[in-house]
Amino acid sequence: MKRLDREIDGAELAQLTKKSGRVKGAQRTARGDLQFDSRKEAERFDALTLMQKTGVVLWFIRQPAFDLPGGTKYRADFLIVWKDGTVTVEDVKGHRTDVYKLKKKQVESLYPIEIQEV
């Protein structure tokens, strides 16, 4: 496996992420008509839905996209607006791939956010 401990340009990132595969062992899970890449992500959705019903979370969206150089995108799992007005971006992680680490670093350098891993 190629190590990604150096800066790469957008074209190289696009090439690295071209073949999109899910993490080995992650089990796709459904909640009604909604599909999730893992059971853990579906469980976080359930928790956020409950927090929204109780007023702790005002609203949240799934799969917010962030544009990256080279025509690539990073999709977080959730963007959450909390009762106090705080906005967080979350990624439900079981395994941190090299490509994820690189995209996370790029997003955090391009946008005024910090991705929280849950």
N, CA and C atoms as an extended XYZ file, in Angstrom:
354
Properties=species:S:1:pos:R:3:atomname:S:1:resname:S:1:resid:I:1 pbc="F F F"
N         0.840       -1.179        0.000 N   MET     1
C         0.000        0.000        0.000 CA  MET     1
C         0.883        1.239        0.000 C   MET     1
N         0.483        2.222       -0.760 N   LYS     2
C         1.237        3.466       -0.882 CA  LYS     2
C         1.007        4.349        0.347 C   LYS     2
N         2.078        4.834        0.955 N   ARG     3
C         1.960        5.730        2.106 CA  ARG     3
C         1.647        7.136        1.627 C   ARG     3
N         0.790        7.821        2.372 N   LEU     4
C         0.370        9.167        1.993 CA  LEU     4
C         0.799       10.176        3.050 C   LEU     4
N         2.071       10.153        3.401 N   ASP     5
C         2.563       11.062        4.426 CA  ASP     5
C         3.252       12.280        3.822 C   ASP     5
N         2.863       12.631        2.613 N   ARG     6
C         3.413       13.794        1.933 CA  ARG     6
C         2.264       14.545        1.286 C   ARG     6
N         2.535       15.766        0.891 N   GLU     7
C         1.516       16.554        0.194 CA  GLU     7
C         1.368       16.033       -1.233 C   GLU     7
N         0.134       15.931       -1.697 N   ILE     8
C        -0.096       15.546       -3.090 CA  ILE     8
C        -1.053       16.559       -3.697 C   ILE     8
N        -1.035       16.631       -5.025 N   ASP     9
C        -1.921       17.592       -5.680 CA  ASP     9
C        -3.287       16.957       -5.945 C   ASP     9
N        -4.211       17.768       -6.396 N   GLY    10
C        -5.578       17.321       -6.615 CA  GLY    10
C        -5.697       16.211       -7.635 C   GLY    10
N        -4.890       16.260       -8.703 N   ALA    11
C        -4.953       15.226       -9.730 CA  ALA    11
C        -4.533       13.870       -9.166 C   ALA    11
N        -3.495       13.879       -8.343 N   GLU    12
C        -3.037       12.622       -7.742 CA  GLU    12
C        -4.082       12.100       -6.754 C   GLU    12
N        -4.727       13.002       -6.008 N   LEU    13
C        -5.771       12.590       -5.086 CA  LEU    13
C        -6.931       11.954       -5.844 C   LEU    13
N        -7.310       12.558       -6.965 N   ALA    14
C        -8.393       12.010       -7.770 CA  ALA    14
C        -8.057       10.597       -8.245 C   ALA    14
N        -6.814       10.396       -8.654 N   GLN    15
C        -6.385        9.070       -9.109 CA  GLN    15
C        -6.424        8.057       -7.961 C   GLN    15
N        -5.964        8.466       -6.795 N   LEU    16
C        -5.940        7.569       -5.640 CA  LEU    16
C        -7.339        7.157       -5.197 C   LEU    16
N        -8.294        8.065       -5.329 N   THR    17
C        -9.642        7.796       -4.833 CA  THR    17
C       -10.588        7.331       -5.926 C   THR    17
N       -10.085        7.123       -7.131 N   LYS    18
C       -10.941        6.753       -8.259 CA  LYS    18
C       -11.699        5.473       -7.987 C   LYS    18
N       -11.016        4.421       -7.551 N   LYS    19
C       -11.741        3.190       -7.284 CA  LYS    19
C       -12.225        3.233       -5.843 C   LYS    19
N       -13.489        3.524       -5.732 N   SER    20
C       -14.090        3.713       -4.414 CA  SER    20
C       -14.549        2.379       -3.869 C   SER    20
N       -13.977        1.980       -2.763 N   GLY    21
C       -14.401        0.746       -2.122 CA  GLY    21
C       -14.689        1.002       -0.663 C   GLY    21
N       -15.605        0.240       -0.146 N   ARG    22
C       -15.907        0.398        1.268 CA  ARG    22
C       -14.845       -0.316        2.082 C   ARG    22
N       -14.763        0.035        3.328 N   VAL    23
C       -13.805       -0.591        4.224 CA  VAL    23
C       -14.202       -2.044        4.434 C   VAL    23
N       -13.231       -2.919        4.395 N   LYS    24
C       -13.481       -4.342        4.584 CA  LYS    24
C       -14.126       -4.571        5.947 C   LYS    24
N       -15.171       -5.339        5.956 N   GLY    25
C       -15.854       -5.648        7.207 CA  GLY    25
C       -17.042       -4.748        7.504 C   GLY    25
N       -17.144       -3.585        6.841 N   ALA    26
C       -18.283       -2.697        7.075 CA  ALA    26
C       -19.521       -3.315        6.426 C   ALA    26
N       -20.597       -3.353        7.185 N   GLN    27
C       -21.822       -3.974        6.699 CA  GLN    27
C       -22.856       -2.906        6.373 C   GLN    27
N       -23.245       -2.838        5.091 N   ARG    28
C       -24.260       -1.864        4.695 CA  ARG    28
C       -25.524       -2.123        5.508 C   ARG    28
N       -26.160       -1.021        5.921 N   THR    29
C       -27.317       -1.112        6.804 CA  THR    29
C       -28.382       -0.143        6.327 C   THR    29
N       -29.645       -0.537        6.443 N   ALA    30
C       -30.758        0.309        6.018 CA  ALA    30
C       -31.568        0.761        7.223 C   ALA    30
N       -32.108        1.963        7.102 N   ARG    31
C       -33.082        2.503        8.035 CA  ARG    31
C       -34.206        3.040        7.159 C   ARG    31
N       -35.233        2.239        6.981 N   GLY    32
C       -36.300        2.616        6.059 CA  GLY    32
C       -35.737        2.681        4.653 C   GLY    32
N       -35.924        3.826        3.982 N   ASP    33
C       -35.406        4.007        2.622 CA  ASP    33
C       -33.953        4.471        2.605 C   ASP    33
N       -33.393        4.771        3.765 N   LEU    34
C       -32.029        5.286        3.840 CA  LEU    34
C       -31.020        4.143        3.924 C   LEU    34
N       -29.929        4.265        3.165 N   GLN    35
C       -28.837        3.290        3.180 CA  GLN    35
C       -27.620        3.913        3.860 C   GLN    35
N       -26.935        3.130        4.675 N   PHE    36
C       -25.730        3.574        5.364 CA  PHE    36
C       -24.596        2.622        5.038 C   PHE    36
N       -23.369        3.154        5.017 N   ASP    37
C       -22.203        2.338        4.680 CA  ASP    37
C       -21.824        1.361        5.782 C   ASP    37
N       -22.308        1.606        7.001 N   SER    38
C       -21.967        0.702        8.105 CA  SER    38
C       -23.069        0.721        9.154 C   SER    38
N       -23.074       -0.301        9.984 N   ARG    39
C       -24.012       -0.383       11.092 CA  ARG    39
C       -23.744        0.759       12.077 C   ARG    39
N       -22.474        1.069       12.281 N   LYS    40
C       -22.094        2.136       13.206 CA  LYS    40
C       -22.640        3.491       12.749 C   LYS    40
N       -22.585        3.756       11.440 N   GLU    41
C       -23.127        5.010       10.904 CA  GLU    41
C       -24.643        5.056       11.078 C   GLU    41
N       -25.327        3.945       10.862 N   ALA    42
C       -26.780        3.885       11.047 CA  ALA    42
C       -27.141        4.128       12.511 C   ALA    42
N       -26.341        3.588       13.427 N   GLU    43
C       -26.596        3.801       14.850 CA  GLU    43
C       -26.394        5.263       15.237 C   GLU    43
N       -25.409        5.927       14.623 N   ARG    44
C       -25.210        7.358       14.905 CA  ARG    44
C       -26.390        8.160       14.372 C   ARG    44
N       -26.916        7.783       13.208 N   PHE    45
C       -28.107        8.421       12.652 CA  PHE    45
C       -29.274        8.279       13.628 C   PHE    45
N       -29.459        7.079       14.186 N   ASP    46
C       -30.533        6.855       15.160 CA  ASP    46
C       -30.368        7.776       16.368 C   ASP    46
N       -29.129        7.891       16.867 N   ALA    47
C       -28.859        8.742       18.032 CA  ALA    47
C       -29.144       10.214       17.718 C   ALA    47
N       -28.713       10.663       16.531 N   LEU    48
C       -28.965       12.058       16.139 CA  LEU    48
C       -30.460       12.324       15.969 C   LEU    48
N       -31.186       11.365       15.418 N   THR    49
C       -32.633       11.504       15.250 CA  THR    49
C       -33.316       11.651       16.607 C   THR    49
N       -32.894       10.850       17.578 N   LEU    50
C       -33.447       10.941       18.928 CA  LEU    50
C       -33.100       12.291       19.561 C   LEU    50
N       -31.849       12.731       19.392 N   MET    51
C       -31.448       14.026       19.940 CA  MET    51
C       -32.216       15.171       19.289 C   MET    51
N       -32.570       15.020       18.017 N   GLN    52
C       -33.366       16.045       17.340 CA  GLN    52
C       -34.779       16.071       17.932 C   GLN    52
N       -35.341       14.909       18.183 N   LYS    53
C       -36.690       14.841       18.759 CA  LYS    53
C       -36.746       15.435       20.161 C   LYS    53
N       -35.647       15.325       20.909 N   THR    54
C       -35.625       15.854       22.280 CA  THR    54
C       -35.136       17.297       22.347 C   THR    54
N       -34.748       17.875       21.195 N   GLY    55
C       -34.356       19.277       21.151 CA  GLY    55
C       -32.884       19.552       21.374 C   GLY    55
N       -32.078       18.527       21.579 N   VAL    56
C       -30.638       18.723       21.767 CA  VAL    56
C       -29.988       19.125       20.449 C   VAL    56
N       -30.472       18.540       19.360 N   VAL    57
C       -30.007       18.858       18.008 CA  VAL    57
C       -31.138       19.586       17.295 C   VAL    57
N       -30.839       20.740       16.681 N   LEU    58
C       -31.865       21.459       15.921 CA  LEU    58
C       -32.157       20.754       14.605 C   LEU    58
N       -31.074       20.452       13.873 N   TRP    59
C       -31.214       19.718       12.612 CA  TRP    59
C       -29.858       19.159       12.207 C   TRP    59
N       -29.886       18.197       11.291 N   PHE    60
C       -28.643       17.633       10.775 CA  PHE    60
C       -28.882       17.140        9.358 C   PHE    60
N       -27.797       17.050        8.604 N   ILE    61
C       -27.877       16.501        7.250 CA  ILE    61
C       -26.861       15.378        7.110 C   ILE    61
N       -27.174       14.462        6.230 N   ARG    62
C       -26.286       13.344        5.931 CA  ARG    62
C       -25.461       13.655        4.695 C   ARG    62
N       -24.250       13.154        4.674 N   GLN    63
C       -23.370       13.197        3.515 CA  GLN    63
C       -23.108       14.595        2.952 C   GLN    63
N       -22.784       15.591        3.807 N   PRO    64
C       -22.442       16.907        3.249 CA  PRO    64
C       -21.136       16.787        2.457 C   PRO    64
N       -21.090       17.418        1.302 N   ALA    65
C       -19.918       17.309        0.414 CA  ALA    65
C       -19.056       18.562        0.502 C   ALA    65
N       -17.749       18.350        0.470 N   PHE    66
C       -16.775       19.436        0.471 CA  PHE    66
C       -15.903       19.264       -0.768 C   PHE    66
N       -15.853       20.291       -1.619 N   ASP    67
C       -15.033       20.231       -2.828 CA  ASP    67
C       -13.556       20.303       -2.470 C   ASP    67
N       -12.768       19.488       -3.157 N   LEU    68
C       -11.317       19.464       -2.970 CA  LEU    68
C       -10.634       19.715       -4.308 C   LEU    68
N        -9.355       20.082       -4.285 N   PRO    69
C        -8.621       20.305       -5.532 CA  PRO    69
C        -8.635       19.059       -6.423 C   PRO    69
N        -8.581       19.289       -7.715 N   GLY    70
C        -8.539       18.181       -8.669 CA  GLY    70
C        -9.898       17.604       -8.997 C   GLY    70
N       -10.952       18.319       -8.615 N   GLY    71
C       -12.301       17.848       -8.940 CA  GLY    71
C       -12.793       16.731       -8.036 C   GLY    71
N       -12.132       16.496       -6.915 N   THR    72
C       -12.588       15.453       -5.997 CA  THR    72
C       -13.440       16.071       -4.902 C   THR    72
N       -14.114       15.213       -4.169 N   LYS    73
C       -14.966       15.651       -3.066 CA  LYS    73
C       -14.671       14.805       -1.843 C   LYS    73
N       -14.934       15.386       -0.694 N   TYR    74
C       -14.928       14.634        0.555 CA  TYR    74
C       -16.348       14.682        1.080 C   TYR    74
N       -16.888       13.548        1.423 N   ARG    75
C       -18.229       13.489        1.997 CA  ARG    75
C       -18.126       13.037        3.445 C   ARG    75
N       -18.501       13.926        4.343 N   ALA    76
C       -18.570       13.568        5.757 CA  ALA    76
C       -19.850       12.768        5.970 C   ALA    76
N       -20.000       12.184        7.117 N   ASP    77
C       -21.226       11.438        7.387 CA  ASP    77
C       -22.369       12.360        7.827 C   ASP    77
N       -22.051       13.353        8.674 N   PHE    78
C       -23.101       14.230        9.187 CA  PHE    78
C       -22.592       15.652        9.402 C   PHE    78
N       -23.460       16.624        9.153 N   LEU    79
C       -23.265       18.009        9.562 CA  LEU    79
C       -24.406       18.282       10.534 C   LEU    79
N       -24.057       18.711       11.754 N   ILE    80
C       -25.045       18.814       12.832 CA  ILE    80
C       -25.106       20.245       13.362 C   ILE    80
N       -26.307       20.752       13.540 N   VAL    81
C       -26.517       22.048       14.192 CA  VAL    81
C       -27.147       21.751       15.549 C   VAL    81
N       -26.399       22.074       16.612 N   TRP    82
C       -26.818       21.796       17.973 CA  TRP    82
C       -27.702       22.921       18.508 C   TRP    82
N       -28.399       22.653       19.597 N   LYS    83
C       -29.326       23.596       20.239 CA  LYS    83
C       -28.678       24.944       20.525 C   LYS    83
N       -27.384       24.933       20.917 N   ASP    84
C       -26.698       26.188       21.261 CA  ASP    84
C       -26.157       26.929       20.033 C   ASP    84
N       -26.442       26.402       18.819 N   GLY    85
C       -25.991       27.041       17.589 CA  GLY    85
C       -24.654       26.531       17.067 C   GLY    85
N       -23.983       25.690       17.831 N   THR    86
C       -22.717       25.110       17.401 CA  THR    86
C       -22.959       24.188       16.214 C   THR    86
N       -22.061       24.244       15.241 N   VAL    87
C       -22.139       23.368       14.069 CA  VAL    87
C       -20.942       22.426       14.101 C   VAL    87
N       -21.204       21.137       13.953 N   THR    88
C       -20.118       20.163       13.897 CA  THR    88
C       -20.242       19.303       12.652 C   THR    88
N       -19.096       18.829       12.197 N   VAL    89
C       -19.036       17.891       11.073 CA  VAL    89
C       -18.478       16.597       11.635 C   VAL    89
N       -19.197       15.497       11.405 N   GLU    90
C       -18.793       14.211       11.959 CA  GLU    90
C       -18.557       13.179       10.876 C   GLU    90
N       -17.604       12.310       11.154 N   ASP    91
C       -17.362       11.146       10.323 CA  ASP    91
C       -17.310        9.944       11.251 C   ASP    91
N       -18.171        8.984       11.000 N   VAL    92
C       -18.221        7.778       11.816 CA  VAL    92
C       -17.127        6.850       11.307 C   VAL    92
N       -16.179        6.535       12.173 N   LYS    93
C       -15.009        5.775       11.743 CA  LYS    93
C       -14.841        4.507       12.536 C   LYS    93
N       -14.572        3.438       11.818 N   GLY    94
C       -14.136        2.200       12.429 CA  GLY    94
C       -12.668        2.007       12.099 C   GLY    94
N       -12.302        2.426       10.884 N   HIS    95
C       -10.925        2.288       10.402 CA  HIS    95
C       -10.542        3.554        9.637 C   HIS    95
N        -9.409        4.138        9.966 N   ARG    96
C        -8.941        5.374        9.314 CA  ARG    96
C        -8.001        4.995        8.164 C   ARG    96
N        -8.495        5.069        6.931 N   THR    97
C        -7.664        4.748        5.776 CA  THR    97
C        -6.721        5.906        5.474 C   THR    97
N        -5.677        5.620        4.708 N   ASP    98
C        -4.734        6.668        4.312 CA  ASP    98
C        -5.430        7.750        3.490 C   ASP    98
N        -6.330        7.345        2.592 N   VAL    99
C        -7.036        8.327        1.759 CA  VAL    99
C        -7.923        9.208        2.634 C   VAL    99
N        -8.600        8.611        3.623 N   TYR   100
C        -9.415        9.406        4.537 CA  TYR   100
C        -8.553       10.429        5.279 C   TYR   100
N        -7.419        9.997        5.802 N   LYS   101
C        -6.540       10.905        6.546 CA  LYS   101
C        -6.115       12.085        5.686 C   LYS   101
N        -5.799       11.813        4.429 N   LEU   102
C        -5.376       12.870        3.517 CA  LEU   102
C        -6.519       13.839        3.220 C   LEU   102
N        -7.700       13.297        2.910 N   LYS   103
C        -8.845       14.160        2.603 CA  LYS   103
C        -9.249       14.984        3.820 C   LYS   103
N        -9.221       14.381        4.997 N   LYS   104
C        -9.557       15.103        6.229 CA  LYS   104
C        -8.613       16.289        6.405 C   LYS   104
N        -7.341       16.048        6.207 N   LYS   105
C        -6.340       17.117        6.350 CA  LYS   105
C        -6.595       18.231        5.332 C   LYS   105
N        -6.925       17.860        4.101 N   GLN   106
C        -7.195       18.873        3.074 CA  GLN   106
C        -8.439       19.687        3.407 C   GLN   106
N        -9.513       19.006        3.807 N   VAL   107
C       -10.756       19.717        4.139 CA  VAL   107
C       -10.505       20.700        5.272 C   VAL   107
N        -9.807       20.259        6.306 N   GLU   108
C        -9.572       21.126        7.455 CA  GLU   108
C        -8.647       22.297        7.132 C   GLU   108
N        -7.823       22.151        6.090 N   SER   109
C        -6.976       23.283        5.703 CA  SER   109
C        -7.710       24.244        4.758 C   SER   109
N        -8.704       23.764        4.029 N   LEU   110
C        -9.437       24.601        3.084 CA  LEU   110
C       -10.680       25.256        3.687 C   LEU   110
N       -11.283       24.617        4.674 N   TYR   111
C       -12.535       25.098        5.259 CA  TYR   111
C       -12.340       25.362        6.757 C   TYR   111
N       -13.105       26.279        7.322 N   PRO   112
C       -12.957       26.589        8.749 CA  PRO   112
C       -13.694       25.589        9.647 C   PRO   112
N       -13.371       24.297        9.484 N   ILE   113
C       -14.013       23.253       10.273 CA  ILE   113
C       -12.970       22.275       10.796 C   ILE   113
N       -13.392       21.519       11.796 N   GLU   114
C       -12.616       20.395       12.280 CA  GLU   114
C       -13.540       19.178       12.247 C   GLU   114
N       -13.131       18.151       11.552 N   ILE   115
C       -13.951       16.950       11.433 CA  ILE   115
C       -13.793       16.123       12.710 C   ILE   115
N       -14.900       15.834       13.326 N   GLN   116
C       -14.891       15.013       14.538 CA  GLN   116
C       -15.153       13.564       14.172 C   GLN   116
N       -14.304       12.689       14.650 N   GLU   117
C       -14.498       11.262       14.392 CA  GLU   117
C       -15.237       10.641       15.555 C   GLU   117
N       -16.281        9.925       15.238 N   VAL   118
C       -17.072        9.250       16.283 CA  VAL   118
C       -17.122        7.772       15.998 C   VAL   118
